[in-house]
Amino acid sequence: MKIANIDLGERPILLAPMEDVTDVGFRMMCKRFGADMVYTEFVSADALIRSVNKTQQKLHILEEERPVVIQIYGRDTDTMVEAARIVEEAKPDVLDINFGCPVKRVAGKGAGAGMLRDIPRMLDITKSVVDAVNIPVTVKTRLGWDCDSKIIVELAEQLQDCGIAALAIHGRTRSQMYTGEADWSLIGEVKENQRMHIPIIGNGDVTSDIVAKEKFDRYGVDAIMVGRATIGKPWIFKEIKHYLETGEHLENIPFHEKMEIIKQQVRDSVARIDEYRGILHIRRHLAATPIFKGIPNFRDTRIEMLRAESVEHLFGILERIETEFKDYLK
């Protein structure tokens, strides 16, 4: 699969953009385990042109993580064009436009998935951004605003006509948020449309190697994007790629190696921010990781782990877990 001249190989697996998750440390971790392309956290066009420091920091990318995508969102054409030009100066491999974020503070203001209620403006923004920069522009969106307006098949053609280089589709409507099951049937319908010639990337509920292969085989997508299933489990990329290549499940990664991966995420987060906020930032990964699954009476230990405010305290808890619960850990 190619996005413009960027060759991602056969059946690539991509790291989805996730706010407060896909910072540079996590992107590098996912790259280490085989992610073929990674996305930054989404960047507010309004904040970017106002030179908000926290937003500008999201443009920081490393050579080692390429190919990397910077994703922007907004609701005003001129603002999005100006933001796109600023992003281009950061030299990402691809610029992505977010027309899929469902959260109220974004979609409720007309940006992200909110654009699914204003298709003319969505198309104007897309074409204007494509025309404004010299790097490939892609779009990520959803099936439609709600169950009565699943417009993605027609919309995909319109977005392609704007000049985008690839289209990622999350198999839910905005009104679904992240509830229910992702519907890949319409993603498959977009892919089967003879008028479509750009790569189609499927997204939604890819939680295992088996699911990833099933999506490729059943719906014919060019690539798959993995989001929430990576949180606390960046090695999922290695599992998926091994299964796609061999048809066999990857031998289970030893618990102590998984624990070291989690510790490294803590170290990276603390080094990037500071000790207190770095640990606070990584709590989502600690809460979501499946490595503690199956440990009996773990609730109090989990609470203590998530309340730790220093690296020394947190690592002490993790080491105690390895010692006290070694018979349950795999």
C-alpha positions, 0 to 999 in steps of 0.5 A: 500500500502506498500513500503518495510515494510512501510505501507501507508494504502489504497489509500495514498496521497503523497506530490511530491518533488518540488525544493524551495517548499518542505522544512521541514516547508512545509512538516510538514504543509502538514503532518498536513493536512494528507499527507501520505508520504512527499518528500524533495526538490531534492538533487544534488549528485554532490553538496552533495559529495562536502559538499555544505552547502545549499545542506547538509541542505536539508537532515535535517528531523524531526521525526514528518514528517515520513515517509519521502523520500530524493530524489537525482539526478545526471548523474554519477553512482559512484557519485550517489552511494556515495551520496546515502550512505551519504543520508542513514546516514541521516536516511530517510525512503526511498531514491528516484532517480529523473529521471523526472526533466525536467528543462534545468539545470538538464535534459540538463546536462543528469540528471533528465529526461535527463536520459530518453535518456540514459536508460542503464546508468539510469538502471546502476545507479538504480541498483548500488544505490539499491545495495549500501544502506539498505533502500528502493530505489524508482524512479520517472520518466516520460513517456519518452523524447518526444511524439515519445519515450513514453517508460514507460511501458517497462522501468517500468519493467526494473527499477523493475528488478533493485530492486526498491521498488516503481515507481512514474510516471509523466504523461508527457514527458520531452519535455512537461515540465509542459504544456498540460494535463498529460496522465494517460493512460500509467500509467494505462497500467504500473499498469495493466502489470501482470509483475509489482509487485511493487506499482505504484504511479501516478502523474500529474494534481491532482488538487482536491478531485474529480480528485484524486478519478477519478485517483484511480478508473480509473487507479488503481494506488496504490498511488497518488502524488500531486505537484503544487496543494499543493502550497498555499493550503496544506489543499488539502490533507485533502479535498482529504482524506475526499472525498475518505473516505466519498464520500462527499466534505469537508466543506469549511475551514473558510477564517480566518483559511486558512489565519492563515495557510498562516501566519504560513508558513511565520513564519516557513520560516522566523524562518528557514532562516531569515526575508528577505529571508524567506519572499522571499521564501514564495512568491510563496505560496502567489502568488499561493494560491486560497484564494484570488480568487474572490476578485475584483480589487485585483491586486494592493493589490496582488502586494503590498503583494508580494513586502513586505519585513518584517513580520510586513508589510506583516501581516499588508496587510493580516489583511487589506485584511480580513477587507476590503474584508470580504464580498468576502472571503469564 
